[in-house]
Amino acid sequence: MAIEIFNRYEHKYKLDTKTFNKVLEIMDEHMELDSHCGEHSLYTIANIYYDTKDNSLIRESLSKPAYKEKLRLRSYGVPDMDSKVFLEIKKKYRGLVNKRRTTLELGEAYDFIETGVKPELQDYMNGQVLNELEYCLNLYDLEPKVYIAYDRLAYFEKGNDDLRISFDTNIRTRRSDLLLESGDHGKRLLDSDVWLMEIKTSLAKPLWLCEMLSEFEIRSSSFSKYGTEYKNMMARQKEMPKQKIFVFGNQKQAV
């Protein structure tokens, strides 16, 4: 069964391809590939992020409060309506990330989000998380806002399932056709030479990892895929020329 509840710290780093390749040599000495990765093959993660009409969740998140939360629907690869997906609440309080998710069929997830009514409990669902999601969906008036997909290579430390390190590339986004089953296309969010490394653990980083970060002069940086996409969208809107409104009789015309 997939892990459904996470409590951990997440540290993010941006790597160029040259540094990424050096880091992989160290990874293979101390870490094991995620079962999705095979022989260093990437797998695709796709998400739809939900927010209020006025984008209050992401705007609050970008203000760097002590507590923030997001709701997203996630699939691995492109699903169909019967495929299993994850509906997740991701919360962060003073740096500690708490993620709670349940498995649903894609059609069940869409119905749940639209109506706020829990599906009938099945053996692949987490009943407690369903209750929490129901509360969230009824607390906020949420709608799909953005699709974000990326290709991932992921590792677990040998003998320590707590430590997970992932590398994301080809991050792409779109604000139309917000359906997971519509494919994983979108506009690139970062340059093609950028890899986003995430270190996720509830414990202290092991010595070998600290030494690697120091040797390659890798510095952590605050980065949110959804937050970056939202800021880019707002910047584009500000750059758009303002329309002038002319009134002809009772008719208004924008030029």
ZIPEWO-V359807 format. One record per residue. N is the residue number from 0. RES is the residue in three letters. PHI is phi in degrees with one decimal (none if undefined). OMEGA is omega in whole degrees, -180 to 180 (999 if undefined). Layout:
BEGIN
N	RES	PHI	OMEGA
N	RES	PHI	OMEGA
END
This chain:
BEGIN
0	MET	none	180
1	ALA	-68.4	177
2	ILE	-66.7	-174
3	GLU	-114.0	-179
4	ILE	-131.8	-179
5	PHE	-124.8	169
6	ASN	-134.9	-175
7	ARG	-164.4	173
8	TYR	-95.7	179
9	GLU	-123.1	178
10	HIS	-118.6	-173
11	LYS	-116.4	-177
12	TYR	-143.9	175
13	LYS	-100.9	-179
14	LEU	-118.8	167
15	ASP	-84.8	-174
16	THR	-63.0	180
17	LYS	-62.3	179
18	THR	-67.3	178
19	PHE	-55.4	-179
20	ASN	-64.8	176
21	LYS	-66.1	-179
22	VAL	-63.1	-179
23	LEU	-60.2	178
24	GLU	-61.8	178
25	ILE	-71.7	180
26	MET	-56.3	-175
27	ASP	-68.7	177
28	GLU	-80.1	-170
29	HIS	-118.3	-171
30	MET	-123.0	175
31	GLU	-115.2	180
32	LEU	-67.4	171
33	ASP	-58.6	-178
34	SER	-61.2	179
35	HIS	-73.4	-166
36	CYS	-92.6	-180
37	GLY	57.4	179
38	GLU	-86.9	179
39	HIS	60.4	176
40	SER	-85.8	-180
41	LEU	-87.9	172
42	TYR	-123.3	-174
43	THR	-98.1	173
44	ILE	-113.5	-180
45	ALA	-123.3	-177
46	ASN	-137.5	164
47	ILE	-114.2	177
48	TYR	-94.8	-179
49	TYR	-111.5	-178
50	ASP	-153.6	177
51	THR	-75.9	-179
52	LYS	-57.7	-179
53	ASP	-98.0	174
54	ASN	61.2	-173
55	SER	-66.9	-178
56	LEU	-67.3	-179
57	ILE	-74.2	178
58	ARG	-65.5	177
59	GLU	-65.6	180
60	SER	-60.6	-178
61	LEU	-70.7	177
62	SER	-79.7	177
63	LYS	58.2	177
64	PRO	-75.9	176
65	ALA	-65.7	-179
66	TYR	-127.1	175
67	LYS	-151.4	-179
68	GLU	-148.0	178
69	LYS	-139.5	174
70	LEU	-124.1	-179
71	ARG	-145.0	175
72	LEU	-110.8	-171
73	ARG	-124.9	172
74	SER	-133.1	174
75	TYR	-107.8	-171
76	GLY	82.1	-179
77	VAL	-92.8	-176
78	PRO	-89.5	164
79	ASP	-112.6	-171
80	MET	-67.0	179
81	ASP	-97.5	-177
82	SER	-71.0	175
83	LYS	-79.9	178
84	VAL	-133.0	179
85	PHE	-121.2	170
86	LEU	-103.3	-167
87	GLU	-129.5	164
88	ILE	-110.1	177
89	LYS	-114.2	-178
90	LYS	-117.2	177
91	LYS	-138.6	178
92	TYR	-129.4	180
93	ARG	48.6	175
94	GLY	90.9	180
95	LEU	-89.1	-178
96	VAL	-94.5	174
97	ASN	-119.2	179
98	LYS	-119.0	-179
99	ARG	-128.0	-175
100	ARG	-146.1	174
101	THR	-133.6	175
102	THR	-79.4	175
103	LEU	-143.6	165
104	GLU	-74.9	-174
105	LEU	-56.4	179
106	GLY	-61.6	177
107	GLU	-63.5	-179
108	ALA	-64.0	179
109	TYR	-58.7	-179
110	ASP	-63.3	-180
111	PHE	-61.2	-178
112	ILE	-65.6	-177
113	GLU	-71.1	-173
114	THR	-99.9	-174
115	GLY	76.9	-179
116	VAL	-101.8	-179
117	LYS	-61.1	172
118	PRO	-72.7	176
119	GLU	-62.5	-173
120	LEU	-62.7	176
121	GLN	-117.9	-175
122	ASP	-68.0	179
123	TYR	-91.0	-179
124	MET	-100.5	173
125	ASN	-103.9	-174
126	GLY	-62.3	-180
127	GLN	-65.3	179
128	VAL	-67.3	176
129	LEU	-58.2	178
130	ASN	-63.0	-180
131	GLU	-66.8	178
132	LEU	-65.4	178
133	GLU	-59.8	178
134	TYR	-61.6	-179
135	CYS	-62.9	-177
136	LEU	-66.6	178
137	ASN	-89.4	176
138	LEU	-76.8	-179
139	TYR	-109.7	172
140	ASP	-94.2	-169
141	LEU	-97.8	175
142	GLU	-143.8	179
143	PRO	-66.4	-175
144	LYS	-117.1	-175
145	VAL	-154.1	174
146	TYR	-103.5	179
147	ILE	-133.9	178
148	ALA	-128.7	178
149	TYR	-160.4	179
150	ASP	-104.9	-169
151	ARG	-125.9	166
152	LEU	-117.5	-172
153	ALA	-133.8	-179
154	TYR	-131.9	166
155	PHE	-117.0	177
156	GLU	-71.5	178
157	LYS	-61.4	179
158	GLY	77.3	-179
159	ASN	-146.6	-179
160	ASP	-70.1	-178
161	ASP	-69.3	-176
162	LEU	-89.8	178
163	ARG	-132.1	178
164	ILE	-128.6	-179
165	SER	-126.5	179
166	PHE	-129.2	-179
167	ASP	-110.8	177
168	THR	-142.8	-180
169	ASN	52.5	178
170	ILE	-71.9	-178
171	ARG	-131.2	-173
172	THR	-137.9	171
173	ARG	-153.7	178
174	ARG	-117.3	173
175	SER	-132.9	180
176	ASP	51.9	-172
177	LEU	-84.2	178
178	LEU	-133.6	-179
179	LEU	-63.8	-177
180	GLU	-76.1	-177
181	SER	-85.6	178
182	GLY	106.9	-173
183	ASP	-105.5	179
184	HIS	-81.4	177
185	GLY	169.3	-180
186	LYS	-86.2	-178
187	ARG	-64.0	-178
188	LEU	-90.2	-179
189	LEU	-125.4	177
190	ASP	-60.4	-177
191	SER	-65.3	-178
192	ASP	-87.3	-175
193	VAL	-100.9	172
194	TRP	-115.6	177
195	LEU	-97.2	178
196	MET	-95.9	177
197	GLU	-124.0	174
198	ILE	-103.7	-174
199	LYS	-124.2	-180
200	THR	-160.7	173
201	SER	-95.3	-177
202	LEU	-113.8	176
203	ALA	-69.6	176
204	LYS	-66.7	178
205	PRO	-66.4	-175
206	LEU	-59.6	-178
207	TRP	-61.3	-180
208	LEU	-71.8	177
209	CYS	-61.8	179
210	GLU	-65.1	179
211	MET	-64.4	180
212	LEU	-61.3	179
213	SER	-70.1	-178
214	GLU	-60.5	-177
215	PHE	-94.1	178
216	GLU	53.2	-180
217	ILE	-92.9	-177
218	ARG	-112.5	180
219	SER	-70.8	179
220	SER	-145.8	177
221	SER	-73.3	-179
222	PHE	-152.1	175
223	SER	-126.1	179
224	LYS	-61.3	-180
225	TYR	-65.5	-180
226	GLY	-61.7	179
227	THR	-64.9	179
228	GLU	-62.6	-179
229	TYR	-64.5	179
230	LYS	-63.6	177
231	ASN	-63.3	179
232	MET	-62.5	-180
233	MET	-65.3	178
234	ALA	-65.0	178
235	ARG	-64.7	180
236	GLN	-64.9	179
237	LYS	-68.0	-179
238	GLU	-78.3	-179
239	MET	-67.4	179
240	PRO	-64.3	180
241	LYS	-73.5	179
242	GLN	-82.5	173
243	LYS	-96.8	-177
244	ILE	-106.7	176
245	PHE	-112.0	-179
246	VAL	-108.8	177
247	PHE	-117.1	-176
248	GLY	65.8	178
249	ASN	-98.0	-176
250	GLN	-103.5	174
251	LYS	-106.8	-179
252	GLN	-137.3	178
253	ALA	-94.0	178
254	VAL	-133.3	999
END
